Amino acid sequence: MIKQKIQTLLSQMNHDLVGREEAFKIALLTVLSGENIVLIGPPGTGKSMIARRIAESIERVDGGGYFEYLLTKFSTPEEIFGPLSIAELKADRFKRNTVGYLPGAQIAFLDEIFKASSSILNSLLTILNERIFHNGANAQKFRYSLLYPPQTSFLQGKRSWLLFMTVFWFVFLWIM
């Protein structure tokens, strides 16, 4: 019965695509196992479509929140983790409003994740490794099912990023 449901789901997600069944199987496995995945490939190979179809399938099942964002070197933590609460700052507390942002999402799709600034990547390391988001003085358990960053290009010629990227990449399952 479960096998049939999974096969039906895979068939629905793979509709109108050629040669992506393996990618969908592995992506669905990462959702079921609570792990992370990164897809690497040239533009136009369906990486984003796979992520969105997985998210749509999960949304139909449990109605969890979805967060999607294209990261660049100019992206700020506020764009990903939410803006600072002015009311909390007035009370001398550092706290973000996270509703509608990554910390409140069930599924996250961060496109071109390795182009993000070091402040975003450092925060993401804690989220990926420990499943914890530090919102000011509070550490909240992060509840995402899948952090799914497609990657088209690599950072090249930046030796200072080499060690950081090596550590960061080990938290993902790789395909494509």
C-alpha positions in Angstrom: 0.0 0.0 0.0 2.8 2.5 0.9 4.8 1.3 -2.0 1.9 2.0 -4.4 1.4 5.5 -2.9 5.1 6.3 -3.4 5.0 5.1 -6.9 1.9 7.1 -7.7 3.5 10.2 -6.2 6.7 9.7 -8.2 4.7 9.2 -11.3 2.8 12.5 -10.7 5.9 14.4 -10.0 7.8 13.0 -13.0 4.9 13.8 -15.4 6.1 15.6 -18.6 9.8 15.2 -17.7 12.4 13.0 -19.4 15.2 11.3 -17.5 14.5 12.8 -14.0 12.9 9.7 -12.3 16.1 8.9 -10.5 16.4 12.5 -9.2 12.8 12.5 -8.0 13.4 9.2 -6.2 16.5 10.5 -4.4 14.8 13.8 -3.6 11.8 12.0 -2.1 14.1 9.8 -0.1 15.7 12.9 1.4 12.3 14.2 2.4 11.3 10.9 4.0 14.7 10.6 5.8 14.8 14.2 6.9 18.1 14.9 5.2 19.2 17.7 2.8 19.9 17.6 -0.9 21.8 19.7 -3.4 21.4 19.4 -7.2 24.3 20.4 -9.4 24.0 20.9 -13.1 23.9 23.3 -15.9 21.0 25.8 -16.3 17.8 24.3 -17.8 18.2 20.7 -16.5 15.2 20.8 -14.2 16.8 21.4 -10.8 14.3 24.1 -9.8 11.3 22.2 -11.2 12.2 19.1 -9.2 12.4 21.2 -6.0 9.1 22.9 -6.7 7.3 19.6 -7.5 8.6 18.0 -4.3 7.4 21.0 -2.4 3.9 21.0 -4.1 3.6 17.3 -3.3 4.4 17.8 0.4 2.1 20.8 0.6 -0.8 18.7 -0.6 -0.1 16.1 2.1 0.6 18.1 5.2 0.0 21.8 4.4 3.4 22.8 5.8 4.9 26.2 4.9 7.2 26.7 1.8 10.0 29.2 1.5 11.9 29.9 -1.8 14.6 32.4 -2.4 17.4 33.1 -5.0 20.5 33.9 -3.1 23.2 36.3 -4.3 26.3 37.8 -2.7 24.1 40.8 -1.9 21.4 38.8 -0.1 21.0 39.9 3.5 20.0 37.8 6.5 16.7 39.7 6.8 15.7 38.4 3.4 16.1 34.8 4.5 15.5 34.8 8.3 13.1 37.7 8.6 13.3 41.3 9.6 14.3 42.5 13.0 11.3 43.3 15.3 11.3 47.0 16.0 9.1 46.5 19.1 11.6 44.0 20.5 14.6 46.3 19.7 12.8 49.0 21.7 12.7 46.6 24.6 16.5 46.0 24.2 16.0 42.5 22.7 17.3 41.2 19.4 14.6 39.1 17.7 13.5 38.5 14.2 9.9 38.2 12.8 10.2 34.8 11.2 6.7 34.2 10.0 6.8 33.7 6.2 10.6 33.3 6.2 13.0 30.3 6.3 12.7 29.6 10.1 8.9 29.1 9.8 9.0 26.9 6.7 8.3 23.2 6.4 10.2 23.0 3.1 12.9 25.4 1.9 14.2 25.9 -1.6 17.3 28.1 -1.6 18.5 28.6 -5.1 22.3 29.2 -5.7 23.0 28.8 -2.0 26.8 28.9 -2.3 26.6 32.5 -3.6 25.2 33.7 -0.3 27.2 35.9 2.1 29.2 34.4 4.9 26.7 35.7 7.5 23.9 33.8 5.8 26.0 30.7 5.3 27.2 30.7 8.9 23.6 30.8 10.1 22.6 28.1 7.7 25.3 25.8 9.0 23.7 25.7 12.4 20.3 25.1 10.9 21.6 22.3 8.6 23.8 20.5 11.2 21.9 21.0 14.4 18.4 21.9 13.2 18.5 25.0 15.4 17.8 28.7 14.5 19.2 31.3 16.9 16.6 34.1 17.1 18.3 36.5 19.4 18.8 34.9 22.8 16.4 32.1 22.0 17.4 28.9 20.2 14.3 27.5 18.4 14.1 24.1 16.9 14.0 24.2 13.2 11.3 22.1 11.7 12.0 21.9 8.0 11.6 18.7 6.0 14.0 19.5 3.3 16.5 22.3 2.5 16.8 22.0 -1.3 19.4 24.2 -2.9 20.0 23.8 -6.6 23.4 24.9 -7.7 24.4 25.9 -11.2 27.9 27.2 -10.6 30.7 26.9 -8.0 32.7 29.6 -6.4 36.0 29.6 -8.1 39.3 31.3 -7.3 38.3 32.1 -3.7 40.7 30.1 -1.5 39.3 31.7 1.7 36.0 29.9 1.0 37.5 26.5 0.3 37.5 25.2 3.9 34.1 26.7 4.6 32.5 25.2 1.5 34.1 21.8 2.1 32.4 21.7 5.6 29.1 23.1 4.3 28.9 20.7 1.4 29.2 17.6 3.6 25.7 18.1 5.0 24.0 17.5 1.6 23.2 14.4 -0.4 24.4 15.0 -4.0 22.8 14.0 -7.3 22.8 15.0 -10.9 
